[in-house]
Amino acid sequence: FVLVVALISLSFGGAVGLMFLMLGCALPQYNQYWPLFVLFFYILSPIPYCIARRLVDDTDATSNACKELAIFLTTGIVVSAFGLPIVFARAQLIYWGACALVLTGNTVIFATILGFFLVFGSNDDFSWQQW
């Protein structure tokens, strides 16, 4: 039951985050779709960590260079996702209100991705890592 509630909460968080992103693009006073480029960052952000978890044995208590590199790359992707709307707003491609909506959507989406890894990241029999 707990996993079902977590899955519903994560899907609701993803929907709310994408709603903020679409509001930043499609509201009549903004009407610019440049912020949709952050979708690439949403797709790319979990990839380094997923690859590192596949390659790294978690029984070792010390830090691992592969895992640390994956966290560094993920951090760079997340910072880029927050920086891109700000660059667009400074270049006057989008309005600052649209930038605020996109940054709010980024916060919600990345919190949802983090929540996914916290809920489904354990090494149990029904883990997503079996794929």
ChimeraX commands (.cxc) that place a marker at each C-alpha (Angstrom):
marker #1 position 0.00,0.00,0.00 radius 0.5
marker #1 position 2.86,2.38,0.78 radius 0.5
marker #1 position 4.38,1.89,-2.67 radius 0.5
marker #1 position 1.03,2.61,-4.34 radius 0.5
marker #1 position 0.68,5.86,-2.40 radius 0.5
marker #1 position 4.27,6.77,-3.28 radius 0.5
marker #1 position 3.66,6.03,-6.96 radius 0.5
marker #1 position 0.50,8.15,-7.00 radius 0.5
marker #1 position 2.30,10.99,-5.20 radius 0.5
marker #1 position 5.20,10.87,-7.65 radius 0.5
marker #1 position 2.90,10.91,-10.66 radius 0.5
marker #1 position 0.98,13.85,-9.17 radius 0.5
marker #1 position 4.25,15.70,-8.59 radius 0.5
marker #1 position 5.32,15.08,-12.18 radius 0.5
marker #1 position 1.99,16.32,-13.49 radius 0.5
marker #1 position 2.14,19.49,-11.38 radius 0.5
marker #1 position 5.71,20.19,-12.47 radius 0.5
marker #1 position 4.85,19.77,-16.14 radius 0.5
marker #1 position 1.80,21.97,-15.63 radius 0.5
marker #1 position 4.01,24.81,-14.37 radius 0.5
marker #1 position 6.33,24.32,-17.34 radius 0.5
marker #1 position 3.44,24.43,-19.80 radius 0.5
marker #1 position 1.95,27.48,-18.08 radius 0.5
marker #1 position 5.28,29.24,-18.53 radius 0.5
marker #1 position 5.08,28.50,-22.24 radius 0.5
marker #1 position 1.44,28.61,-23.26 radius 0.5
marker #1 position -0.17,31.44,-21.30 radius 0.5
marker #1 position -1.32,34.12,-23.76 radius 0.5
marker #1 position 0.85,36.86,-22.27 radius 0.5
marker #1 position 3.99,34.69,-22.58 radius 0.5
marker #1 position 3.33,32.61,-25.73 radius 0.5
marker #1 position 6.95,31.50,-26.20 radius 0.5
marker #1 position 7.93,27.85,-26.24 radius 0.5
marker #1 position 11.68,28.22,-25.66 radius 0.5
marker #1 position 11.44,26.91,-22.07 radius 0.5
marker #1 position 10.45,23.47,-23.37 radius 0.5
marker #1 position 14.16,22.82,-23.92 radius 0.5
marker #1 position 14.39,21.97,-20.20 radius 0.5
marker #1 position 12.60,18.71,-21.04 radius 0.5
marker #1 position 15.95,17.44,-22.30 radius 0.5
marker #1 position 17.42,18.06,-18.85 radius 0.5
marker #1 position 14.55,16.17,-17.21 radius 0.5
marker #1 position 15.34,13.17,-19.39 radius 0.5
marker #1 position 19.13,13.41,-18.99 radius 0.5
marker #1 position 19.30,14.00,-15.23 radius 0.5
marker #1 position 18.75,10.44,-13.94 radius 0.5
marker #1 position 20.90,8.74,-16.61 radius 0.5
marker #1 position 24.39,9.18,-15.05 radius 0.5
marker #1 position 23.26,7.97,-11.65 radius 0.5
marker #1 position 21.40,4.99,-13.11 radius 0.5
marker #1 position 24.48,3.95,-15.07 radius 0.5
marker #1 position 26.70,4.35,-12.01 radius 0.5
marker #1 position 24.37,2.27,-9.86 radius 0.5
marker #1 position 24.52,-0.50,-12.44 radius 0.5
marker #1 position 28.33,-0.47,-12.52 radius 0.5
marker #1 position 29.08,0.05,-8.82 radius 0.5
marker #1 position 28.87,-2.57,-6.12 radius 0.5
marker #1 position 27.01,-1.01,-3.15 radius 0.5
marker #1 position 28.60,-3.31,-0.58 radius 0.5
marker #1 position 31.70,-1.11,-0.43 radius 0.5
marker #1 position 31.43,1.46,2.36 radius 0.5
marker #1 position 33.97,3.87,0.92 radius 0.5
marker #1 position 33.14,6.41,-1.75 radius 0.5
marker #1 position 33.47,5.36,-5.34 radius 0.5
marker #1 position 34.88,7.55,-8.12 radius 0.5
marker #1 position 32.28,6.36,-10.65 radius 0.5
marker #1 position 29.40,7.19,-8.33 radius 0.5
marker #1 position 30.90,10.55,-7.45 radius 0.5
marker #1 position 31.34,11.40,-11.13 radius 0.5
marker #1 position 27.71,10.46,-11.76 radius 0.5
marker #1 position 26.55,12.73,-8.95 radius 0.5
marker #1 position 28.73,15.54,-10.33 radius 0.5
marker #1 position 27.28,15.13,-13.84 radius 0.5
marker #1 position 23.75,14.98,-12.47 radius 0.5
marker #1 position 24.37,18.17,-10.50 radius 0.5
marker #1 position 25.65,19.88,-13.64 radius 0.5
marker #1 position 22.53,18.84,-15.55 radius 0.5
marker #1 position 20.24,20.10,-12.78 radius 0.5
marker #1 position 22.07,23.44,-12.51 radius 0.5
marker #1 position 21.87,23.80,-16.30 radius 0.5
marker #1 position 18.13,23.20,-16.18 radius 0.5
marker #1 position 17.78,26.04,-13.70 radius 0.5
marker #1 position 20.17,28.29,-15.60 radius 0.5
marker #1 position 18.63,27.94,-19.07 radius 0.5
marker #1 position 15.36,29.80,-18.32 radius 0.5
marker #1 position 17.33,32.55,-16.59 radius 0.5
marker #1 position 19.56,32.94,-19.66 radius 0.5
marker #1 position 16.45,33.02,-21.86 radius 0.5
marker #1 position 14.91,35.72,-19.68 radius 0.5
marker #1 position 18.12,37.79,-19.64 radius 0.5
marker #1 position 18.31,37.53,-23.44 radius 0.5
marker #1 position 14.67,38.65,-23.56 radius 0.5
marker #1 position 13.52,35.52,-25.36 radius 0.5
marker #1 position 10.97,34.89,-22.60 radius 0.5
marker #1 position 9.39,37.05,-19.90 radius 0.5
marker #1 position 10.48,36.92,-16.28 radius 0.5
marker #1 position 7.05,35.62,-15.23 radius 0.5
marker #1 position 7.49,32.67,-17.58 radius 0.5
marker #1 position 10.97,32.16,-16.14 radius 0.5
marker #1 position 9.52,32.00,-12.62 radius 0.5
marker #1 position 6.92,29.43,-13.70 radius 0.5
marker #1 position 9.57,27.30,-15.39 radius 0.5
marker #1 position 11.84,27.49,-12.33 radius 0.5
marker #1 position 8.91,26.42,-10.14 radius 0.5
marker #1 position 8.26,23.51,-12.50 radius 0.5
marker #1 position 11.96,22.59,-12.38 radius 0.5
marker #1 position 11.87,22.48,-8.59 radius 0.5
marker #1 position 8.82,20.23,-8.55 radius 0.5
marker #1 position 10.08,17.90,-11.29 radius 0.5
marker #1 position 13.54,17.46,-9.77 radius 0.5
marker #1 position 12.00,16.88,-6.33 radius 0.5
marker #1 position 9.84,14.20,-7.97 radius 0.5
marker #1 position 12.88,12.57,-9.59 radius 0.5
marker #1 position 14.68,12.64,-6.23 radius 0.5
marker #1 position 11.61,11.14,-4.58 radius 0.5
marker #1 position 11.58,8.34,-7.14 radius 0.5
marker #1 position 15.17,7.42,-6.31 radius 0.5
marker #1 position 14.48,7.57,-2.58 radius 0.5
marker #1 position 11.36,5.38,-2.81 radius 0.5
marker #1 position 12.35,2.89,-5.50 radius 0.5
marker #1 position 16.15,3.01,-5.16 radius 0.5
marker #1 position 16.52,0.30,-2.55 radius 0.5
marker #1 position 17.89,-3.12,-3.48 radius 0.5
marker #1 position 14.84,-5.30,-2.96 radius 0.5
marker #1 position 13.33,-8.03,-5.11 radius 0.5
marker #1 position 10.95,-5.71,-6.96 radius 0.5
marker #1 position 13.40,-2.93,-7.71 radius 0.5
marker #1 position 13.60,-0.94,-10.94 radius 0.5
marker #1 position 17.26,-1.95,-11.13 radius 0.5
marker #1 position 16.36,-5.43,-12.38 radius 0.5
marker #1 position 15.74,-4.00,-15.85 radius 0.5
marker link #1:1,2 radius 0.2
marker link #1:2,3 radius 0.2
marker link #1:3,4 radius 0.2
marker link #1:4,5 radius 0.2
marker link #1:5,6 radius 0.2
marker link #1:6,7 radius 0.2
marker link #1:7,8 radius 0.2
marker link #1:8,9 radius 0.2
marker link #1:9,10 radius 0.2
marker link #1:10,11 radius 0.2
marker link #1:11,12 radius 0.2
marker link #1:12,13 radius 0.2
marker link #1:13,14 radius 0.2
marker link #1:14,15 radius 0.2
marker link #1:15,16 radius 0.2
marker link #1:16,17 radius 0.2
marker link #1:17,18 radius 0.2
marker link #1:18,19 radius 0.2
marker link #1:19,20 radius 0.2
marker link #1:20,21 radius 0.2
marker link #1:21,22 radius 0.2
marker link #1:22,23 radius 0.2
marker link #1:23,24 radius 0.2
marker link #1:24,25 radius 0.2
marker link #1:25,26 radius 0.2
marker link #1:26,27 radius 0.2
marker link #1:27,28 radius 0.2
marker link #1:28,29 radius 0.2
marker link #1:29,30 radius 0.2
marker link #1:30,31 radius 0.2
marker link #1:31,32 radius 0.2
marker link #1:32,33 radius 0.2
marker link #1:33,34 radius 0.2
marker link #1:34,35 radius 0.2
marker link #1:35,36 radius 0.2
marker link #1:36,37 radius 0.2
marker link #1:37,38 radius 0.2
marker link #1:38,39 radius 0.2
marker link #1:39,40 radius 0.2
marker link #1:40,41 radius 0.2
marker link #1:41,42 radius 0.2
marker link #1:42,43 radius 0.2
marker link #1:43,44 radius 0.2
marker link #1:44,45 radius 0.2
marker link #1:45,46 radius 0.2
marker link #1:46,47 radius 0.2
marker link #1:47,48 radius 0.2
marker link #1:48,49 radius 0.2
marker link #1:49,50 radius 0.2
marker link #1:50,51 radius 0.2
marker link #1:51,52 radius 0.2
marker link #1:52,53 radius 0.2
marker link #1:53,54 radius 0.2
marker link #1:54,55 radius 0.2
marker link #1:55,56 radius 0.2
marker link #1:56,57 radius 0.2
marker link #1:57,58 radius 0.2
marker link #1:58,59 radius 0.2
marker link #1:59,60 radius 0.2
marker link #1:60,61 radius 0.2
marker link #1:61,62 radius 0.2
marker link #1:62,63 radius 0.2
marker link #1:63,64 radius 0.2
marker link #1:64,65 radius 0.2
marker link #1:65,66 radius 0.2
marker link #1:66,67 radius 0.2
marker link #1:67,68 radius 0.2
marker link #1:68,69 radius 0.2
marker link #1:69,70 radius 0.2
marker link #1:70,71 radius 0.2
marker link #1:71,72 radius 0.2
marker link #1:72,73 radius 0.2
marker link #1:73,74 radius 0.2
marker link #1:74,75 radius 0.2
marker link #1:75,76 radius 0.2
marker link #1:76,77 radius 0.2
marker link #1:77,78 radius 0.2
marker link #1:78,79 radius 0.2
marker link #1:79,80 radius 0.2
marker link #1:80,81 radius 0.2
marker link #1:81,82 radius 0.2
marker link #1:82,83 radius 0.2
marker link #1:83,84 radius 0.2
marker link #1:84,85 radius 0.2
marker link #1:85,86 radius 0.2
marker link #1:86,87 radius 0.2
marker link #1:87,88 radius 0.2
marker link #1:88,89 radius 0.2
marker link #1:89,90 radius 0.2
marker link #1:90,91 radius 0.2
marker link #1:91,92 radius 0.2
marker link #1:92,93 radius 0.2
marker link #1:93,94 radius 0.2
marker link #1:94,95 radius 0.2
marker link #1:95,96 radius 0.2
marker link #1:96,97 radius 0.2
marker link #1:97,98 radius 0.2
marker link #1:98,99 radius 0.2
marker link #1:99,100 radius 0.2
marker link #1:100,101 radius 0.2
marker link #1:101,102 radius 0.2
marker link #1:102,103 radius 0.2
marker link #1:103,104 radius 0.2
marker link #1:104,105 radius 0.2
marker link #1:105,106 radius 0.2
marker link #1:106,107 radius 0.2
marker link #1:107,108 radius 0.2
marker link #1:108,109 radius 0.2
marker link #1:109,110 radius 0.2
marker link #1:110,111 radius 0.2
marker link #1:111,112 radius 0.2
marker link #1:112,113 radius 0.2
marker link #1:113,114 radius 0.2
marker link #1:114,115 radius 0.2
marker link #1:115,116 radius 0.2
marker link #1:116,117 radius 0.2
marker link #1:117,118 radius 0.2
marker link #1:118,119 radius 0.2
marker link #1:119,120 radius 0.2
marker link #1:120,121 radius 0.2
marker link #1:121,122 radius 0.2
marker link #1:122,123 radius 0.2
marker link #1:123,124 radius 0.2
marker link #1:124,125 radius 0.2
marker link #1:125,126 radius 0.2
marker link #1:126,127 radius 0.2
marker link #1:127,128 radius 0.2
marker link #1:128,129 radius 0.2
marker link #1:129,130 radius 0.2
marker link #1:130,131 radius 0.2
view
